């Protein structure tokens, strides 16, 4: 591992954490303004909706807490809100009534597509002015930071 001398660093690098925080804040704000307000769904609700849609086998309500990394009561509230919006549907297991399966509705599938379109447009705009090698380097560095941050 290399050490950089503090005196020789440009101010942007010295303040790298501030730049990253500002970047994440700006992206979240844009998502909130475009996706959350326009589609009337929070990031957490979308995360759960998307996770349900990606599962190949039957989705059991109880398992979603582990998949999303939230406690069961939070998942229950999220499912309730998605069901109220008619984006998911609970289906009771015929053999065990305590067990509920989750299904994404047609309305939910359409919302996932709309959310994806908003993200595609946003990332196309964010990528403007960068060539492919710069993007590859950025994503490699971002993946490295994420990996290191998750260890602690």
N, C-alpha and C positions, 0 to 999 in steps of 0.2 A: 504494500500500500504506500502511496506517496503522500508527502506532506507539502502543502503549499505555504509559502511564507506570506503572512498576513499583509505585510507592507506592499507586496507586489500585486495583490489582487485588485481587480477593478471593483468599484463600488457595487455594481450589479451582482457580482458573485458573493461579496461580503454580505449582501442583503438577500441572498438567494431564498431563504425561508420566507421572507416578506413577499418576494415575487411569486413564489409558489402559492402562498396563502391568498394573495390577490387574484391569481389566475383561477384557483378553485372557487373563490367567492364570485368572480365575474361569470364563470361558467354556470354555477348553481343559480345565480340571479337570472341569467338568461333562460335556463331551463324552467325556473319558477315562472318567469314572465310569459314564456311561450308555451310550454307544455302544461304546467300545473294549472295556470289560470285558464288557458284556452280549453284544455281538456277536462278541467275540474277533477284532477287526481293528483295526490301527493306523490313524492318520490318513493316513499315507503309503500304506498298502495300499489304503485306501478311495479316495484321490485317483486312484491308478492304475486301480483297478477302475472307478470312475466315468468316467474319461477314455476307457477302452476302450469302455464302454457307449455313450458319446455320439458316437463316430465313426460316420459314415454309411457310409464305404467300408471296405474290408478294413483291419484293424489289423495293421501289421507291427511285430514286437517291437522292431526296431532304431529305429523312429521314435518310440517311447514316451519315450526319453531326452530328445529335443528337446521333446516336448509337455509333459512333466512338469517339465523343467528339472533333471534329475538325471543323473549320469553313467551310462554303460551298465552298469557292474558293479552299481550300486545297483538299477537297473531289473531286471536279471537276478535279483537276490536277491528283490526284491518279487514278480516274476512267479513265481519258484519257490515262494514262500510262499503266493501266491494259488492256484497250481495244487495244492499240497499240501492246501489247505483246500477244494479242488474248486469254487472260485469262478470260475476261468478255465480254458480248455483251449488248449493249443498245437496247431496244425494245420500240418504241414509242407507247404510249397509243392511240388506235384508236378513242377514244372519246375526248381526250384532248392531242393535239400534244405537248403541253408544258411539259407534264409529261412523263418521261422515266422510264421504268422498267429495272432492272439489272439482268442478268443471268450469272452464271458461266458456262464457256464452258467446253468441255471435257478436253482440255489442262489445264484449270484452276483446274479442279478436280484432274487431275494427279499430278499437282504441289503441291496441298494441301497434297496429300498422300506422296509425296517425302519429303516435309517439315516435316511432322509428323514422318517419318522414321528417319530423321536426329535427331529430338528431342528425339525420343525413345532411340536411341543409345547413345546420349549424356547423358541423364538422367540415363540410366543404368550404364554408367561409373561413373557418379557423385555419385551414390548410393553405389558403391562398397566400402566395408569396414565398412558400417553402417548397424546395424540390424534394424528390423522393428520398435522397440520402439524408437530408436534414430531418425528415419525418421519421425515418427508420432509427436514426440516432436518438431523437427525442423519445420515441416509444421504448427503446431499449433502456434509456436512462430512467424513464418513469417506472418501468417494470422492475428495475434494480432497486429504486427507492422503495417501491411498494414491498418488495421481498424483504428488504432490510428492516423496514418499519414493522412488518408483521412478526418479526422474531422477538420483539420486545413488548 
